[in-house]
Amino acid sequence: MEVFQISKSFPKEEKYALTDQIRRSSRSVCACLTESYRKRNNPAHFISKLSDSDMENSETQVWLDFALACEYLDNSAHERLVLEVQGVGKLINFMMLHHEKFGSRKMQNLLPTESS
């Protein structure tokens, strides 16, 4: 939501370009996380949706970099938002690496173990 609020100050000529892109990618991070959770009973689908979320998160950082380069963001706002994006990326990565912690109990019992 902070990205949305900040993007309100972007120039009108960016409405269908940078403003639209940064809003879409930042919202997609959350949407893909929600979709991944609904797919948690299938580890491959879960990880795939998490990967989509990670991609959108990375895209958001690129748009933040463009906003800084175009001087629509000051350095402190850019730095703060990039740190948040990186933190979200770390959480998504943790979820991908430890997907079994987020699956259903039934599915966890069906996953092969190291002793299997």
Phi and psi restraints in degrees (value plus and minus 20) as a CYANA .aco file:
   2 GLU   PHI     -85.5   -45.5
   2 GLU   PSI     -58.9   -18.9
   3 VAL   PHI     -80.8   -40.8
   3 VAL   PSI     -62.8   -22.8
   4 PHE   PHI     -79.9   -39.9
   4 PHE   PSI     -67.7   -27.7
   5 GLN   PHI     -81.1   -41.1
   5 GLN   PSI     -64.9   -24.9
   6 ILE   PHI     -86.0   -46.0
   6 ILE   PSI     -57.3   -17.3
   7 SER   PHI     -87.8   -47.8
   7 SER   PSI     -35.8     4.2
   8 LYS   PHI     -83.2   -43.2
   8 LYS   PSI     -44.3    -4.3
   9 SER   PHI    -109.2   -69.2
   9 SER   PSI     -23.6    16.4
  10 PHE   PHI     -87.2   -47.2
  10 PHE   PSI     132.1   172.1
  11 PRO   PHI     -79.6   -39.6
  11 PRO   PSI     130.6   170.6
  12 LYS   PHI     -78.5   -38.5
  12 LYS   PSI     -53.7   -13.7
  13 GLU   PHI     -87.4   -47.4
  13 GLU   PSI     -32.3     7.7
  14 GLU   PHI    -112.4   -72.4
  14 GLU   PSI     -19.5    20.5
  15 LYS   PHI     -72.2   -32.2
  15 LYS   PSI     -65.7   -25.7
  16 TYR   PHI    -118.3   -78.3
  16 TYR   PSI     -10.3    29.7
  17 ALA   PHI    -140.6  -100.6
  17 ALA   PSI    -123.7   -83.7
  18 LEU   PHI     -79.4   -39.4
  18 LEU   PSI     -65.2   -25.2
  19 THR   PHI     -79.8   -39.8
  19 THR   PSI     -68.7   -28.7
  20 ASP   PHI     -83.3   -43.3
  20 ASP   PSI     -63.9   -23.9
  21 GLN   PHI     -85.3   -45.3
  21 GLN   PSI     -64.7   -24.7
  22 ILE   PHI     -89.4   -49.4
  22 ILE   PSI     -54.6   -14.6
  23 ARG   PHI     -87.7   -47.7
  23 ARG   PSI     -63.6   -23.6
  24 ARG   PHI     -83.6   -43.6
  24 ARG   PSI     -67.6   -27.6
  25 SER   PHI     -86.9   -46.9
  25 SER   PSI     -60.9   -20.9
  26 SER   PHI     -87.4   -47.4
  26 SER   PSI     -56.1   -16.1
  27 ARG   PHI     -91.7   -51.7
  27 ARG   PSI     -53.1   -13.1
  28 SER   PHI     -87.1   -47.1
  28 SER   PSI     -47.0    -7.0
  29 VAL   PHI     -76.6   -36.6
  29 VAL   PSI     -71.4   -31.4
  30 CYS   PHI     -87.1   -47.1
  30 CYS   PSI     -62.4   -22.4
  31 ALA   PHI     -81.8   -41.8
  31 ALA   PSI     -62.6   -22.6
  32 CYS   PHI     -88.1   -48.1
  32 CYS   PSI     -55.5   -15.5
  33 LEU   PHI     -82.4   -42.4
  33 LEU   PSI     -61.9   -21.9
  34 THR   PHI     -82.9   -42.9
  34 THR   PSI     -64.6   -24.6
  35 GLU   PHI     -82.6   -42.6
  35 GLU   PSI     -59.7   -19.7
  36 SER   PHI     -82.8   -42.8
  36 SER   PSI     -60.7   -20.7
  37 TYR   PHI     -82.8   -42.8
  37 TYR   PSI     -57.9   -17.9
  38 ARG   PHI     -88.1   -48.1
  38 ARG   PSI     -40.7    -0.7
  39 LYS   PHI    -120.5   -80.5
  39 LYS   PSI      -7.3    32.7
  40 ARG   PHI     -84.1   -44.1
  40 ARG   PSI     -38.0     2.0
  41 ASN   PHI     -94.0   -54.0
  41 ASN   PSI     -32.3     7.7
  42 ASN   PHI    -141.9  -101.9
  42 ASN   PSI      84.0   124.0
  43 PRO   PHI     -73.3   -33.3
  43 PRO   PSI     -58.8   -18.8
  44 ALA   PHI     -85.0   -45.0
  44 ALA   PSI     -63.8   -23.8
  45 HIS   PHI     -87.5   -47.5
  45 HIS   PSI     -60.1   -20.1
  46 PHE   PHI     -78.7   -38.7
  46 PHE   PSI     -70.5   -30.5
  47 ILE   PHI     -85.7   -45.7
  47 ILE   PSI     -58.0   -18.0
  48 SER   PHI     -80.3   -40.3
  48 SER   PSI     -65.8   -25.8
  49 LYS   PHI     -88.5   -48.5
  49 LYS   PSI     -55.3   -15.3
  50 LEU   PHI     -84.6   -44.6
  50 LEU   PSI     -58.2   -18.2
  51 SER   PHI     -82.4   -42.4
  51 SER   PSI     -60.3   -20.3
  52 ASP   PHI     -81.1   -41.1
  52 ASP   PSI     -62.6   -22.6
  53 SER   PHI     -82.8   -42.8
  53 SER   PSI     -62.2   -22.2
  54 ASP   PHI     -82.9   -42.9
  54 ASP   PSI     -60.1   -20.1
  55 MET   PHI     -82.7   -42.7
  55 MET   PSI     -65.2   -25.2
  56 GLU   PHI     -84.9   -44.9
  56 GLU   PSI     -56.9   -16.9
  57 ASN   PHI     -83.5   -43.5
  57 ASN   PSI     -63.9   -23.9
  58 SER   PHI     -84.5   -44.5
  58 SER   PSI     -59.5   -19.5
  59 GLU   PHI     -81.9   -41.9
  59 GLU   PSI     -60.0   -20.0
  60 THR   PHI     -79.1   -39.1
  60 THR   PSI     -60.5   -20.5
  61 GLN   PHI     -83.4   -43.4
  61 GLN   PSI     -59.7   -19.7
  62 VAL   PHI     -81.1   -41.1
  62 VAL   PSI     -63.3   -23.3
  63 TRP   PHI     -86.5   -46.5
  63 TRP   PSI     -54.7   -14.7
  64 LEU   PHI     -83.9   -43.9
  64 LEU   PSI     -58.9   -18.9
  65 ASP   PHI     -83.5   -43.5
  65 ASP   PSI     -61.7   -21.7
  66 PHE   PHI     -83.1   -43.1
  66 PHE   PSI     -62.5   -22.5
  67 ALA   PHI     -81.5   -41.5
  67 ALA   PSI     -58.5   -18.5
  68 LEU   PHI     -86.1   -46.1
  68 LEU   PSI     -67.2   -27.2
  69 ALA   PHI     -81.4   -41.4
  69 ALA   PSI     -53.2   -13.2
  70 CYS   PHI    -105.0   -65.0
  70 CYS   PSI     -20.4    19.6
  71 GLU   PHI      44.8    84.8
  71 GLU   PSI      13.1    53.1
  72 TYR   PHI    -108.8   -68.8
  72 TYR   PSI     -38.3     1.7
  73 LEU   PHI    -143.5  -103.5
  73 LEU   PSI     125.4   165.4
  74 ASP   PHI    -107.0   -67.0
  74 ASP   PSI     148.3   188.3
  75 ASN   PHI     -78.6   -38.6
  75 ASN   PSI     -61.0   -21.0
  76 SER   PHI     -88.6   -48.6
  76 SER   PSI     -60.8   -20.8
  77 ALA   PHI     -85.8   -45.8
  77 ALA   PSI     -61.9   -21.9
  78 HIS   PHI     -81.3   -41.3
  78 HIS   PSI     -68.3   -28.3
  79 GLU   PHI     -80.6   -40.6
  79 GLU   PSI     -64.6   -24.6
  80 ARG   PHI     -81.7   -41.7
  80 ARG   PSI     -65.9   -25.9
  81 LEU   PHI     -89.2   -49.2
  81 LEU   PSI     -58.3   -18.3
  82 VAL   PHI     -84.4   -44.4
  82 VAL   PSI     -59.1   -19.1
  83 LEU   PHI     -81.9   -41.9
  83 LEU   PSI     -58.6   -18.6
  84 GLU   PHI     -85.7   -45.7
  84 GLU   PSI     -64.4   -24.4
  85 VAL   PHI     -79.9   -39.9
  85 VAL   PSI     -63.9   -23.9
  86 GLN   PHI     -85.2   -45.2
  86 GLN   PSI     -57.8   -17.8
  87 GLY   PHI     -83.9   -43.9
  87 GLY   PSI     -63.0   -23.0
  88 VAL   PHI     -82.3   -42.3
  88 VAL   PSI     -61.6   -21.6
  89 GLY   PHI     -80.0   -40.0
  89 GLY   PSI     -60.0   -20.0
  90 LYS   PHI     -84.4   -44.4
  90 LYS   PSI     -60.3   -20.3
  91 LEU   PHI     -85.4   -45.4
  91 LEU   PSI     -63.0   -23.0
  92 ILE   PHI     -82.8   -42.8
  92 ILE   PSI     -63.3   -23.3
  93 ASN   PHI     -81.1   -41.1
  93 ASN   PSI     -61.9   -21.9
  94 PHE   PHI     -79.7   -39.7
  94 PHE   PSI     -63.1   -23.1
  95 MET   PHI     -83.3   -43.3
  95 MET   PSI     -58.8   -18.8
  96 MET   PHI     -87.9   -47.9
  96 MET   PSI     -61.5   -21.5
  97 LEU   PHI     -91.9   -51.9
  97 LEU   PSI     -45.9    -5.9
  98 HIS   PHI    -145.5  -105.5
  98 HIS   PSI      24.3    64.3
  99 HIS   PHI     -75.7   -35.7
  99 HIS   PSI     -49.3    -9.3
 100 GLU   PHI     -84.1   -44.1
 100 GLU   PSI     -42.9    -2.9
 101 LYS   PHI     -93.9   -53.9
 101 LYS   PSI     -32.6     7.4
 102 PHE   PHI    -134.0   -94.0
 102 PHE   PSI     -19.8    20.2
 103 GLY   PHI    -106.8   -66.8
 103 GLY   PSI     153.8   193.8
 104 SER   PHI     -92.6   -52.6
 104 SER   PSI     138.0   178.0
 105 ARG   PHI     -80.6   -40.6
 105 ARG   PSI     -61.2   -21.2
 106 LYS   PHI     -78.8   -38.8
 106 LYS   PSI     -66.5   -26.5
 107 MET   PHI     -87.6   -47.6
 107 MET   PSI     -58.5   -18.5
 108 GLN   PHI     -81.6   -41.6
 108 GLN   PSI     -56.5   -16.5
 109 ASN   PHI     -91.1   -51.1
 109 ASN   PSI     -41.4    -1.4
 110 LEU   PHI    -110.9   -70.9
 110 LEU   PSI     -36.0     4.0
 111 LEU   PHI     -89.7   -49.7
 111 LEU   PSI     120.5   160.5
 112 PRO   PHI     -84.8   -44.8
 112 PRO   PSI     125.0   165.0
 113 THR   PHI    -123.6   -83.6
 113 THR   PSI     151.4   191.4
 114 GLU   PHI     -83.4   -43.4
 114 GLU   PSI     -48.4    -8.4
 115 SER   PHI    -103.6   -63.6
 115 SER   PSI     -30.1     9.9
